[in-house]
């Protein structure tokens, strides 16, 4: 179990379908699986990609 402090959006749904970020904003995890895998992220690059529409369908 990790000692990192995880943050969840106040807009997350009641059923828990959301992601959580570490306070340092460098890792993401599935809130339904807190002991599961985490994804290392570069938040600046992620935000830039979202703003550029790279995840739009």
N, C-alpha and C positions, 0 to 999 in steps of 0.2 A: 504494500500500500504506500502511496506517495504522500509526502508532507506538503506538496504544493497546494496553494490556495486557489481553488477553481471558482470562476465567475460564470453565472448563467444570466441570460437576458431577462429583464423583468417582463418582456413580451413573450416569453416562452409559453407554450400551451400547457394546459393542466395535465395532459397525459404524459408530459415529460419528453416529447419529441423535439429535442433541440440539441445544440452543441454547447459545450462549455469551453472557456479559455482560461489559461493560467493568468494569474495577476500580472505576470511579466509579459503576457501576450505572445508567447513563443510556442505554445502547444495547444492543440485542440483535441477534444475527446467527445464521444457520444455520451450524453447525460444518462442514458439508460444502462450504460455499461462502464461504470466508473473505474473498474479494475481492468478494463480492456485496454486495447492499444491506444496510443496517442499519436497525433500527427504533428511533427515539427513544422512550424510555419514562420515565414517572414511577413509580419503584418503589413508593413509598408507595401511590399510587392503584392500581397493579396488584395489590399484596398485598391491599389492601382489597377489590377486586373479586373476587379469588379467594376470600377469606374469606366474602364475602357470597353466594357461589354463582353469580355472574353468568356463569360459564363452564360451569356444570353442564348436562348434557344430560338 
